[in-house]
Amino acid sequence: LRQMLDVGEKYPNVKDMRRWVLEPALKELNTGTDLAVTAEPRRQGRKITGFIFTIAKTDQMALDI
């Protein structure tokens, strides 16, 4: 995931990467598109070893302008 997002070791702690990279990206996707995206941490004990992404299409009502 770090390679795909091109963050390398800029955020060595998962909590920092989640706070500064994942959460803003998910918020932008959820508000700007008709998708509902969530990232659930996959754990091995207390350590986060990855994320499970769930993507669903939402039915948004069209607004009359």
Stockholm file with secondary structure:
# STOCKHOLM 1.0

chainA/1-65         LRQMLDVGEKYPNVKDMRRWVLEPALKELNTGTDLAVTAEPRRQGRKITGFIFTIAKTDQMALDI
#=GR chainA/1-65 SS CHHHHTCTTSSCSHHHHIIIIIHHHHHHHHHHSSEEEEEEEEEETTEEEEEEEEEEECCCCCCCC
#=GC SS_cons        CHHHHTCTTSSCSHHHHIIIIIHHHHHHHHHHSSEEEEEEEEEETTEEEEEEEEEEECCCCCCCC
//
